[in-house]
């Protein structure tokens, strides 16, 4: 997380979606899910999806995710 935060603040690096990475870093810090899963949920949310469906119970803490 620290490395990603440093890279986000560094103008020499560009991300496909800095907003998605920032959101994913925040979610990753508050749940037990993997960073990649948090990033998928963040990208879906920013794309306008109502929610991201998953069976991964570790993502229960992420507001834009519905666990089935």
PyMOL Python script that loads the backbone (N, CA, C, O; Angstrom):
from pymol import cmd

cmd.read_pdbstr("""\
ATOM      1  N   UNK A   1       0.810  -1.177   0.000  1.00  0.00           N
ATOM      2  CA  UNK A   1       0.000   0.000   0.000  1.00  0.00           C
ATOM      3  C   UNK A   1       0.859   1.248   0.000  1.00  0.00           C
ATOM      4  O   UNK A   1       0.570   2.208  -0.713  1.00  0.00           O
ATOM      5  N   UNK A   2       1.896   1.235   0.785  1.00  0.00           N
ATOM      6  CA  UNK A   2       2.776   2.401   0.850  1.00  0.00           C
ATOM      7  C   UNK A   2       3.399   2.676  -0.505  1.00  0.00           C
ATOM      8  O   UNK A   2       3.470   3.826  -0.938  1.00  0.00           O
ATOM      9  N   UNK A   3       3.849   1.628  -1.175  1.00  0.00           N
ATOM     10  CA  UNK A   3       4.470   1.794  -2.489  1.00  0.00           C
ATOM     11  C   UNK A   3       3.471   2.361  -3.499  1.00  0.00           C
ATOM     12  O   UNK A   3       3.822   3.235  -4.292  1.00  0.00           O
ATOM     13  N   UNK A   4       2.251   1.877  -3.475  1.00  0.00           N
ATOM     14  CA  UNK A   4       1.245   2.389  -4.397  1.00  0.00           C
ATOM     15  C   UNK A   4       0.916   3.851  -4.109  1.00  0.00           C
ATOM     16  O   UNK A   4       0.741   4.644  -5.034  1.00  0.00           O
ATOM     17  N   UNK A   5       0.834   4.201  -2.850  1.00  0.00           N
ATOM     18  CA  UNK A   5       0.562   5.601  -2.494  1.00  0.00           C
ATOM     19  C   UNK A   5       1.691   6.512  -2.970  1.00  0.00           C
ATOM     20  O   UNK A   5       1.441   7.617  -3.451  1.00  0.00           O
ATOM     21  N   UNK A   6       2.923   6.051  -2.835  1.00  0.00           N
ATOM     22  CA  UNK A   6       4.068   6.846  -3.296  1.00  0.00           C
ATOM     23  C   UNK A   6       4.023   6.996  -4.815  1.00  0.00           C
ATOM     24  O   UNK A   6       4.263   8.082  -5.342  1.00  0.00           O
ATOM     25  N   UNK A   7       3.716   5.907  -5.517  1.00  0.00           N
ATOM     26  CA  UNK A   7       3.642   5.967  -6.980  1.00  0.00           C
ATOM     27  C   UNK A   7       2.506   6.873  -7.444  1.00  0.00           C
ATOM     28  O   UNK A   7       2.648   7.574  -8.446  1.00  0.00           O
ATOM     29  N   UNK A   8       1.390   6.868  -6.735  1.00  0.00           N
ATOM     30  CA  UNK A   8       0.273   7.745  -7.102  1.00  0.00           C
ATOM     31  C   UNK A   8       0.652   9.218  -6.990  1.00  0.00           C
ATOM     32  O   UNK A   8       0.164  10.051  -7.754  1.00  0.00           O
ATOM     33  N   UNK A   9       1.518   9.532  -6.041  1.00  0.00           N
ATOM     34  CA  UNK A   9       1.951  10.917  -5.831  1.00  0.00           C
ATOM     35  C   UNK A   9       3.097  11.333  -6.753  1.00  0.00           C
ATOM     36  O   UNK A   9       3.446  12.513  -6.809  1.00  0.00           O
ATOM     37  N   UNK A  10       3.677  10.392  -7.464  1.00  0.00           N
ATOM     38  CA  UNK A  10       4.821  10.669  -8.329  1.00  0.00           C
ATOM     39  C   UNK A  10       4.340  11.003  -9.741  1.00  0.00           C
ATOM     40  O   UNK A  10       3.745  10.149 -10.398  1.00  0.00           O
ATOM     41  N   UNK A  11       4.583  12.214 -10.219  1.00  0.00           N
ATOM     42  CA  UNK A  11       4.096  12.607 -11.545  1.00  0.00           C
ATOM     43  C   UNK A  11       4.747  11.858 -12.712  1.00  0.00           C
ATOM     44  O   UNK A  11       4.242  11.898 -13.834  1.00  0.00           O
ATOM     45  N   UNK A  12       5.850  11.188 -12.453  1.00  0.00           N
ATOM     46  CA  UNK A  12       6.531  10.458 -13.526  1.00  0.00           C
ATOM     47  C   UNK A  12       5.801   9.176 -13.914  1.00  0.00           C
ATOM     48  O   UNK A  12       6.089   8.598 -14.962  1.00  0.00           O
ATOM     49  N   UNK A  13       4.862   8.722 -13.086  1.00  0.00           N
ATOM     50  CA  UNK A  13       4.122   7.490 -13.350  1.00  0.00           C
ATOM     51  C   UNK A  13       2.676   7.805 -13.662  1.00  0.00           C
ATOM     52  O   UNK A  13       2.076   8.710 -13.082  1.00  0.00           O
ATOM     53  N   UNK A  14       2.126   7.038 -14.591  1.00  0.00           N
ATOM     54  CA  UNK A  14       0.720   7.210 -14.956  1.00  0.00           C
ATOM     55  C   UNK A  14      -0.007   5.879 -14.773  1.00  0.00           C
ATOM     56  O   UNK A  14       0.538   4.813 -15.056  1.00  0.00           O
ATOM     57  N   UNK A  15      -1.223   5.963 -14.306  1.00  0.00           N
ATOM     58  CA  UNK A  15      -2.070   4.790 -14.137  1.00  0.00           C
ATOM     59  C   UNK A  15      -3.239   4.892 -15.102  1.00  0.00           C
ATOM     60  O   UNK A  15      -3.627   5.990 -15.501  1.00  0.00           O
ATOM     61  N   UNK A  16      -3.792   3.764 -15.474  1.00  0.00           N
ATOM     62  CA  UNK A  16      -4.987   3.762 -16.314  1.00  0.00           C
ATOM     63  C   UNK A  16      -6.082   4.587 -15.653  1.00  0.00           C
ATOM     64  O   UNK A  16      -6.783   5.356 -16.311  1.00  0.00           O
ATOM     65  N   UNK A  17      -6.217   4.417 -14.342  1.00  0.00           N
ATOM     66  CA  UNK A  17      -7.206   5.185 -13.584  1.00  0.00           C
ATOM     67  C   UNK A  17      -6.671   5.408 -12.174  1.00  0.00           C
ATOM     68  O   UNK A  17      -6.781   4.534 -11.314  1.00  0.00           O
ATOM     69  N   UNK A  18      -6.100   6.568 -11.949  1.00  0.00           N
ATOM     70  CA  UNK A  18      -5.575   6.877 -10.622  1.00  0.00           C
ATOM     71  C   UNK A  18      -6.675   6.848  -9.574  1.00  0.00           C
ATOM     72  O   UNK A  18      -6.448   6.439  -8.436  1.00  0.00           O
ATOM     73  N   UNK A  19      -7.872   7.284  -9.962  1.00  0.00           N
ATOM     74  CA  UNK A  19      -9.004   7.283  -9.023  1.00  0.00           C
ATOM     75  C   UNK A  19      -9.346   5.858  -8.590  1.00  0.00           C
ATOM     76  O   UNK A  19      -9.653   5.623  -7.421  1.00  0.00           O
ATOM     77  N   UNK A  20      -9.296   4.916  -9.517  1.00  0.00           N
ATOM     78  CA  UNK A  20      -9.586   3.518  -9.184  1.00  0.00           C
ATOM     79  C   UNK A  20      -8.512   2.948  -8.265  1.00  0.00           C
ATOM     80  O   UNK A  20      -8.821   2.228  -7.315  1.00  0.00           O
ATOM     81  N   UNK A  21      -7.259   3.266  -8.546  1.00  0.00           N
ATOM     82  CA  UNK A  21      -6.165   2.762  -7.703  1.00  0.00           C
ATOM     83  C   UNK A  21      -6.268   3.356  -6.296  1.00  0.00           C
ATOM     84  O   UNK A  21      -6.097   2.642  -5.308  1.00  0.00           O
ATOM     85  N   UNK A  22      -6.547   4.654  -6.203  1.00  0.00           N
ATOM     86  CA  UNK A  22      -6.701   5.286  -4.889  1.00  0.00           C
ATOM     87  C   UNK A  22      -7.837   4.654  -4.105  1.00  0.00           C
ATOM     88  O   UNK A  22      -7.691   4.368  -2.917  1.00  0.00           O
ATOM     89  N   UNK A  23      -8.964   4.436  -4.760  1.00  0.00           N
ATOM     90  CA  UNK A  23     -10.111   3.807  -4.101  1.00  0.00           C
ATOM     91  C   UNK A  23      -9.765   2.384  -3.658  1.00  0.00           C
ATOM     92  O   UNK A  23     -10.105   1.975  -2.548  1.00  0.00           O
ATOM     93  N   UNK A  24      -9.095   1.643  -4.520  1.00  0.00           N
ATOM     94  CA  UNK A  24      -8.719   0.266  -4.193  1.00  0.00           C
ATOM     95  C   UNK A  24      -7.753   0.214  -3.014  1.00  0.00           C
ATOM     96  O   UNK A  24      -7.864  -0.669  -2.163  1.00  0.00           O
ATOM     97  N   UNK A  25      -6.815   1.142  -2.954  1.00  0.00           N
ATOM     98  CA  UNK A  25      -5.866   1.198  -1.829  1.00  0.00           C
ATOM     99  C   UNK A  25      -6.635   1.443  -0.521  1.00  0.00           C
ATOM    100  O   UNK A  25      -6.352   0.809   0.495  1.00  0.00           O
ATOM    101  N   UNK A  26      -7.595   2.352  -0.552  1.00  0.00           N
ATOM    102  CA  UNK A  26      -8.389   2.636   0.649  1.00  0.00           C
ATOM    103  C   UNK A  26      -9.196   1.416   1.075  1.00  0.00           C
ATOM    104  O   UNK A  26      -9.245   1.083   2.259  1.00  0.00           O
ATOM    105  N   UNK A  27      -9.828   0.748   0.114  1.00  0.00           N
ATOM    106  CA  UNK A  27     -10.629  -0.441   0.442  1.00  0.00           C
ATOM    107  C   UNK A  27      -9.739  -1.584   0.939  1.00  0.00           C
ATOM    108  O   UNK A  27     -10.094  -2.292   1.881  1.00  0.00           O
ATOM    109  N   UNK A  28      -8.597  -1.753   0.305  1.00  0.00           N
ATOM    110  CA  UNK A  28      -7.672  -2.825   0.689  1.00  0.00           C
ATOM    111  C   UNK A  28      -7.218  -2.658   2.141  1.00  0.00           C
ATOM    112  O   UNK A  28      -6.986  -3.642   2.843  1.00  0.00           O
ATOM    113  N   UNK A  29      -7.095  -1.421   2.578  1.00  0.00           N
ATOM    114  CA  UNK A  29      -6.653  -1.153   3.946  1.00  0.00           C
ATOM    115  C   UNK A  29      -7.719  -1.516   4.973  1.00  0.00           C
ATOM    116  O   UNK A  29      -7.407  -1.688   6.152  1.00  0.00           O
ATOM    117  N   UNK A  30      -8.979  -1.633   4.540  1.00  0.00           N
ATOM    118  CA  UNK A  30     -10.060  -1.862   5.495  1.00  0.00           C
ATOM    119  C   UNK A  30     -10.671  -3.256   5.434  1.00  0.00           C
ATOM    120  O   UNK A  30     -11.575  -3.565   6.211  1.00  0.00           O
ATOM    121  N   UNK A  31     -10.192  -4.104   4.521  1.00  0.00           N
ATOM    122  CA  UNK A  31     -10.790  -5.442   4.429  1.00  0.00           C
ATOM    123  C   UNK A  31      -9.705  -6.496   4.234  1.00  0.00           C
ATOM    124  O   UNK A  31      -8.526  -6.174   4.086  1.00  0.00           O
ATOM    125  N   UNK A  32     -10.121  -7.745   4.236  1.00  0.00           N
ATOM    126  CA  UNK A  32      -9.175  -8.853   4.100  1.00  0.00           C
ATOM    127  C   UNK A  32      -9.037  -9.333   2.660  1.00  0.00           C
ATOM    128  O   UNK A  32      -8.295 -10.280   2.397  1.00  0.00           O
ATOM    129  N   UNK A  33      -9.726  -8.706   1.739  1.00  0.00           N
ATOM    130  CA  UNK A  33      -9.671  -9.121   0.332  1.00  0.00           C
ATOM    131  C   UNK A  33      -8.338  -8.737  -0.285  1.00  0.00           C
ATOM    132  O   UNK A  33      -7.603  -7.912   0.258  1.00  0.00           O
ATOM    133  N   UNK A  34      -8.039  -9.335  -1.405  1.00  0.00           N
ATOM    134  CA  UNK A  34      -6.821  -9.009  -2.122  1.00  0.00           C
ATOM    135  C   UNK A  34      -6.926  -7.671  -2.824  1.00  0.00           C
ATOM    136  O   UNK A  34      -8.022  -7.192  -3.112  1.00  0.00           O
ATOM    137  N   UNK A  35      -5.777  -7.071  -3.098  1.00  0.00           N
ATOM    138  CA  UNK A  35      -5.771  -5.771  -3.759  1.00  0.00           C
ATOM    139  C   UNK A  35      -6.409  -5.849  -5.140  1.00  0.00           C
ATOM    140  O   UNK A  35      -7.150  -4.944  -5.525  1.00  0.00           O
ATOM    141  N   UNK A  36      -6.137  -6.901  -5.883  1.00  0.00           N
ATOM    142  CA  UNK A  36      -6.699  -7.034  -7.232  1.00  0.00           C
ATOM    143  C   UNK A  36      -8.221  -7.035  -7.188  1.00  0.00           C
ATOM    144  O   UNK A  36      -8.862  -6.423  -8.042  1.00  0.00           O
ATOM    145  N   UNK A  37      -8.806  -7.710  -6.212  1.00  0.00           N
ATOM    146  CA  UNK A  37     -10.262  -7.738  -6.072  1.00  0.00           C
ATOM    147  C   UNK A  37     -10.804  -6.347  -5.738  1.00  0.00           C
ATOM    148  O   UNK A  37     -11.841  -5.939  -6.261  1.00  0.00           O
ATOM    149  N   UNK A  38     -10.112  -5.637  -4.882  1.00  0.00           N
ATOM    150  CA  UNK A  38     -10.516  -4.261  -4.541  1.00  0.00           C
ATOM    151  C   UNK A  38     -10.423  -3.359  -5.763  1.00  0.00           C
ATOM    152  O   UNK A  38     -11.266  -2.482  -5.954  1.00  0.00           O
ATOM    153  N   UNK A  39      -9.404  -3.568  -6.591  1.00  0.00           N
ATOM    154  CA  UNK A  39      -9.239  -2.762  -7.794  1.00  0.00           C
ATOM    155  C   UNK A  39     -10.357  -3.048  -8.799  1.00  0.00           C
ATOM    156  O   UNK A  39     -10.870  -2.123  -9.430  1.00  0.00           O
ATOM    157  N   UNK A  40     -10.733  -4.296  -8.953  1.00  0.00           N
ATOM    158  CA  UNK A  40     -11.827  -4.659  -9.851  1.00  0.00           C
ATOM    159  C   UNK A  40     -13.116  -3.971  -9.406  1.00  0.00           C
ATOM    160  O   UNK A  40     -13.833  -3.399 -10.226  1.00  0.00           O
ATOM    161  N   UNK A  41     -13.405  -4.026  -8.119  1.00  0.00           N
ATOM    162  CA  UNK A  41     -14.617  -3.394  -7.587  1.00  0.00           C
ATOM    163  C   UNK A  41     -14.580  -1.878  -7.797  1.00  0.00           C
ATOM    164  O   UNK A  41     -15.594  -1.276  -8.152  1.00  0.00           O
ATOM    165  N   UNK A  42     -13.430  -1.269  -7.582  1.00  0.00           N
ATOM    166  CA  UNK A  42     -13.296   0.181  -7.758  1.00  0.00           C
ATOM    167  C   UNK A  42     -13.475   0.568  -9.218  1.00  0.00           C
ATOM    168  O   UNK A  42     -14.161   1.546  -9.516  1.00  0.00           O
ATOM    169  N   UNK A  43     -12.870  -0.183 -10.133  1.00  0.00           N
ATOM    170  CA  UNK A  43     -13.002   0.122 -11.558  1.00  0.00           C
ATOM    171  C   UNK A  43     -14.447  -0.046 -12.017  1.00  0.00           C
ATOM    172  O   UNK A  43     -14.950   0.764 -12.795  1.00  0.00           O
ATOM    173  N   UNK A  44     -15.108  -1.087 -11.542  1.00  0.00           N
ATOM    174  CA  UNK A  44     -16.507  -1.295 -11.903  1.00  0.00           C
ATOM    175  C   UNK A  44     -17.377  -0.151 -11.394  1.00  0.00           C
ATOM    176  O   UNK A  44     -18.256   0.331 -12.108  1.00  0.00           O
ATOM    177  N   UNK A  45     -17.135   0.275 -10.183  1.00  0.00           N
ATOM    178  CA  UNK A  45     -17.902   1.369  -9.595  1.00  0.00           C
ATOM    179  C   UNK A  45     -17.712   2.657 -10.389  1.00  0.00           C
ATOM    180  O   UNK A  45     -18.683   3.357 -10.676  1.00  0.00           O
ATOM    181  N   UNK A  46     -16.478   2.971 -10.741  1.00  0.00           N
ATOM    182  CA  UNK A  46     -16.192   4.177 -11.511  1.00  0.00           C
ATOM    183  C   UNK A  46     -16.751   4.098 -12.935  1.00  0.00           C
ATOM    184  O   UNK A  46     -16.993   5.126 -13.569  1.00  0.00           O
ATOM    185  N   UNK A  47     -16.955   2.879 -13.433  1.00  0.00           N
ATOM    186  CA  UNK A  47     -17.530   2.691 -14.766  1.00  0.00           C
ATOM    187  C   UNK A  47     -19.049   2.813 -14.740  1.00  0.00           C
ATOM    188  O   UNK A  47     -19.702   2.773 -15.783  1.00  0.00           O
ATOM    189  N   UNK A  48     -19.610   2.963 -13.531  1.00  0.00           N
ATOM    190  CA  UNK A  48     -21.050   3.147 -13.416  1.00  0.00           C
ATOM    191  C   UNK A  48     -21.832   1.909 -13.026  1.00  0.00           C
ATOM    192  O   UNK A  48     -23.063   1.937 -13.008  1.00  0.00           O
ATOM    193  N   UNK A  49     -21.144   0.829 -12.715  1.00  0.00           N
ATOM    194  CA  UNK A  49     -21.846  -0.380 -12.289  1.00  0.00           C
ATOM    195  C   UNK A  49     -22.497  -0.150 -10.931  1.00  0.00           C
ATOM    196  O   UNK A  49     -21.919   0.492 -10.053  1.00  0.00           O
ATOM    197  N   UNK A  50     -23.687  -0.673 -10.773  1.00  0.00           N
ATOM    198  CA  UNK A  50     -24.407  -0.544  -9.506  1.00  0.00           C
ATOM    199  C   UNK A  50     -23.675  -1.303  -8.396  1.00  0.00           C
ATOM    200  O   UNK A  50     -23.592  -0.833  -7.261  1.00  0.00           O
ATOM    201  N   UNK A  51     -23.146  -2.482  -8.736  1.00  0.00           N
ATOM    202  CA  UNK A  51     -22.377  -3.274  -7.777  1.00  0.00           C
ATOM    203  C   UNK A  51     -21.545  -4.296  -8.530  1.00  0.00           C
ATOM    204  O   UNK A  51     -21.761  -4.532  -9.719  1.00  0.00           O
ATOM    205  N   UNK A  52     -20.589  -4.903  -7.833  1.00  0.00           N
ATOM    206  CA  UNK A  52     -19.800  -6.015  -8.346  1.00  0.00           C
ATOM    207  C   UNK A  52     -20.234  -7.256  -7.579  1.00  0.00           C
ATOM    208  O   UNK A  52     -20.215  -7.260  -6.348  1.00  0.00           O
ATOM    209  N   UNK A  53     -20.619  -8.293  -8.283  1.00  0.00           N
ATOM    210  CA  UNK A  53     -21.060  -9.541  -7.655  1.00  0.00           C
ATOM    211  C   UNK A  53     -19.858 -10.458  -7.445  1.00  0.00           C
ATOM    212  O   UNK A  53     -18.972 -10.556  -8.295  1.00  0.00           O
ATOM    213  N   UNK A  54     -19.850 -11.128  -6.291  1.00  0.00           N
ATOM    214  CA  UNK A  54     -18.743 -12.033  -5.983  1.00  0.00           C
ATOM    215  C   UNK A  54     -19.194 -13.096  -4.988  1.00  0.00           C
ATOM    216  O   UNK A  54     -20.225 -12.950  -4.331  1.00  0.00           O
ATOM    217  N   UNK A  55     -18.424 -14.149  -4.886  1.00  0.00           N
ATOM    218  CA  UNK A  55     -18.625 -15.156  -3.860  1.00  0.00           C
ATOM    219  C   UNK A  55     -17.589 -15.000  -2.742  1.00  0.00           C
ATOM    220  O   UNK A  55     -17.633 -15.723  -1.746  1.00  0.00           O
ATOM    221  N   UNK A  56     -16.673 -14.071  -2.908  1.00  0.00           N
ATOM    222  CA  UNK A  56     -15.567 -13.856  -1.964  1.00  0.00           C
ATOM    223  C   UNK A  56     -16.061 -13.100  -0.736  1.00  0.00           C
ATOM    224  O   UNK A  56     -16.311 -11.896  -0.806  1.00  0.00           O
ATOM    225  N   UNK A  57     -16.200 -13.786   0.363  1.00  0.00           N
ATOM    226  CA  UNK A  57     -16.705 -13.178   1.598  1.00  0.00           C
ATOM    227  C   UNK A  57     -15.786 -12.103   2.157  1.00  0.00           C
ATOM    228  O   UNK A  57     -16.222 -11.258   2.939  1.00  0.00           O
ATOM    229  N   UNK A  58     -14.541 -12.129   1.769  1.00  0.00           N
ATOM    230  CA  UNK A  58     -13.587 -11.121   2.254  1.00  0.00           C
ATOM    231  C   UNK A  58     -13.935  -9.731   1.734  1.00  0.00           C
ATOM    232  O   UNK A  58     -13.464  -8.732   2.279  1.00  0.00           O
ATOM    233  N   UNK A  59     -14.751  -9.654   0.691  1.00  0.00           N
ATOM    234  CA  UNK A  59     -15.127  -8.363   0.110  1.00  0.00           C
ATOM    235  C   UNK A  59     -16.386  -7.773   0.735  1.00  0.00           C
ATOM    236  O   UNK A  59     -16.888  -6.752   0.264  1.00  0.00           O
ATOM    237  N   UNK A  60     -16.900  -8.398   1.783  1.00  0.00           N
ATOM    238  CA  UNK A  60     -18.118  -7.878   2.431  1.00  0.00           C
ATOM    239  C   UNK A  60     -17.972  -6.444   2.905  1.00  0.00           C
ATOM    240  O   UNK A  60     -18.964  -5.716   2.948  1.00  0.00           O
ATOM    241  N   UNK A  61     -16.787  -6.020   3.257  1.00  0.00           N
ATOM    242  CA  UNK A  61     -16.564  -4.669   3.782  1.00  0.00           C
ATOM    243  C   UNK A  61     -16.550  -3.603   2.680  1.00  0.00           C
ATOM    244  O   UNK A  61     -16.570  -2.408   2.978  1.00  0.00           O
ATOM    245  N   UNK A  62     -16.517  -4.017   1.431  1.00  0.00           N
ATOM    246  CA  UNK A  62     -16.471  -3.072   0.318  1.00  0.00           C
ATOM    247  C   UNK A  62     -17.906  -2.707  -0.061  1.00  0.00           C
ATOM    248  O   UNK A  62     -18.673  -3.577  -0.473  1.00  0.00           O
ATOM    249  N   UNK A  63     -18.278  -1.431   0.073  1.00  0.00           N
ATOM    250  CA  UNK A  63     -19.679  -1.027  -0.122  1.00  0.00           C
ATOM    251  C   UNK A  63     -20.250  -1.312  -1.504  1.00  0.00           C
ATOM    252  O   UNK A  63     -21.439  -1.612  -1.616  1.00  0.00           O
ATOM    253  N   UNK A  64     -19.455  -1.229  -2.550  1.00  0.00           N
ATOM    254  CA  UNK A  64     -19.987  -1.422  -3.902  1.00  0.00           C
ATOM    255  C   UNK A  64     -19.977  -2.888  -4.348  1.00  0.00           C
ATOM    256  O   UNK A  64     -20.090  -3.168  -5.542  1.00  0.00           O
ATOM    257  N   UNK A  65     -19.844  -3.814  -3.413  1.00  0.00           N
ATOM    258  CA  UNK A  65     -19.796  -5.244  -3.722  1.00  0.00           C
ATOM    259  C   UNK A  65     -20.956  -5.958  -3.039  1.00  0.00           C
ATOM    260  O   UNK A  65     -21.290  -5.681  -1.887  1.00  0.00           O
ATOM    261  N   UNK A  66     -21.569  -6.895  -3.791  1.00  0.00           N
ATOM    262  CA  UNK A  66     -22.588  -7.770  -3.224  1.00  0.00           C
ATOM    263  C   UNK A  66     -22.032  -9.192  -3.206  1.00  0.00           C
ATOM    264  O   UNK A  66     -21.625  -9.728  -4.237  1.00  0.00           O
ATOM    265  N   UNK A  67     -22.023  -9.783  -2.032  1.00  0.00           N
ATOM    266  CA  UNK A  67     -21.525 -11.153  -1.873  1.00  0.00           C
ATOM    267  C   UNK A  67     -22.718 -12.102  -1.916  1.00  0.00           C
ATOM    268  O   UNK A  67     -23.690 -11.934  -1.180  1.00  0.00           O
ATOM    269  N   UNK A  68     -22.624 -13.108  -2.797  1.00  0.00           N
ATOM    270  CA  UNK A  68     -23.704 -14.079  -2.943  1.00  0.00           C
ATOM    271  C   UNK A  68     -23.326 -15.399  -2.351  1.00  0.00           C
ATOM    272  O   UNK A  68     -24.119 -16.340  -2.384  1.00  0.00           O
TER     273      UNK A  68
END
""", "prot")
cmd.dss("prot")
cmd.show_as("cartoon", "prot")
cmd.util.cbc("prot")
cmd.orient("prot")
